[in-house]
Amino acid sequence: MRMSGMYWGLTALDLMGKLEQTNKEEVLEFIRQCQSDSGGISASIQHDPHLLYTLSAIQILCIYDALDVINVDKVVNYVKERQQPDGSFVGDQWGEVDVRFSFCAVATLSLLLS
């Protein structure tokens, strides 16, 4: 999906020292528009939020040092709400459990709360 693809593309450009060739404001506005009222971030505008894309968006914002573009408190609450009683995480409101989502939750919170 678009958010994850943007993360990988921007990371590659950053590693090559070419990040300045991107339109930072356009990227940040896209991420801002992808944050839902729940706090989660979706793969694209008007899609459902998901932990996978929330992590990709947070990683992009960290690359640009621009976490202020989103409501960080809402993201933290979104991630916390995905945790199940057994400690696992669901990726979205539909309830699929996968070990990837536990990694995404921990990585997202680590980036936001450190």
C-alpha positions in Angstrom: 0.0 0.0 0.0 1.0 3.6 -0.5 2.2 4.5 3.1 4.6 1.5 3.3 5.9 2.1 -0.2 6.5 5.7 0.6 8.5 4.6 3.7 10.7 2.3 1.8 11.2 4.7 -1.0 12.0 7.6 1.3 14.3 5.4 3.4 16.3 4.5 0.2 16.5 8.1 -0.8 17.7 9.1 2.7 20.4 6.4 2.7 21.6 7.8 -0.7 21.6 11.3 0.6 18.9 12.4 -1.7 16.0 12.9 0.7 16.0 16.7 -0.1 14.8 15.8 -3.6 11.4 14.9 -2.2 8.5 17.2 -1.6 8.5 17.1 2.2 5.4 19.2 2.7 3.4 17.0 0.3 4.5 13.9 2.1 3.7 15.4 5.6 0.3 16.6 4.4 -0.5 13.1 3.0 0.3 11.5 6.4 -1.8 14.1 8.2 -4.7 13.3 6.0 -4.3 9.6 6.6 -4.7 9.9 10.4 -8.2 8.9 11.4 -10.3 10.1 14.3 -9.3 6.9 16.1 -5.6 8.0 16.0 -4.5 5.2 13.7 -3.0 6.0 10.3 -4.1 4.3 7.1 -2.3 3.3 3.9 -4.0 6.0 1.9 -6.6 8.7 2.3 -10.1 7.3 3.2 -8.8 3.9 4.0 -9.1 2.1 7.3 -6.3 2.7 9.8 -4.0 -0.2 10.5 -0.9 -0.8 12.7 1.3 -1.7 9.7 0.7 1.7 8.1 0.7 3.6 11.4 4.3 2.3 11.9 5.3 3.3 8.4 3.9 6.8 8.8 5.7 7.2 12.2 9.0 6.1 10.6 8.5 8.6 7.8 7.8 11.4 10.4 10.9 10.4 12.3 13.0 10.6 9.1 11.7 14.1 8.6 11.8 15.0 12.4 8.1 16.0 12.0 6.1 14.1 14.6 4.2 17.3 15.3 2.3 16.8 12.1 0.0 14.3 13.8 -1.7 13.8 17.1 0.8 11.6 18.9 -1.4 11.0 21.9 -4.2 9.6 19.7 -1.7 7.3 18.0 -0.5 6.0 21.3 -4.1 5.4 22.4 -4.8 3.7 19.0 -1.9 1.3 19.5 -2.9 0.6 23.1 -6.5 -0.2 22.1 -5.2 -2.9 19.6 -3.7 -4.9 22.5 -5.6 -8.0 23.4 -6.0 -9.5 26.9 -3.4 -12.2 26.1 -0.9 -9.5 25.2 -1.1 -10.0 21.4 -2.2 -7.2 19.0 -4.8 -7.0 16.3 -3.8 -4.9 13.3 -7.1 -3.0 12.9 -10.7 -2.9 13.9 -11.5 -6.2 12.2 -9.4 -8.2 14.7 -6.8 -10.2 12.8 -4.0 -11.2 15.2 -0.5 -11.7 13.8 3.0 -11.5 15.4 3.8 -8.7 12.9 1.3 -6.5 14.7 3.0 -6.9 18.0 6.3 -5.8 16.4 4.5 -2.8 14.9 2.9 -1.8 18.2 6.2 -2.0 20.1 8.2 -0.2 17.4 5.6 2.6 17.0 5.5 3.2 20.8 9.2 3.0 21.0 9.6 5.7 18.4 6.9 7.9 19.9 7.8 7.6 23.6 11.6 7.7 23.5 
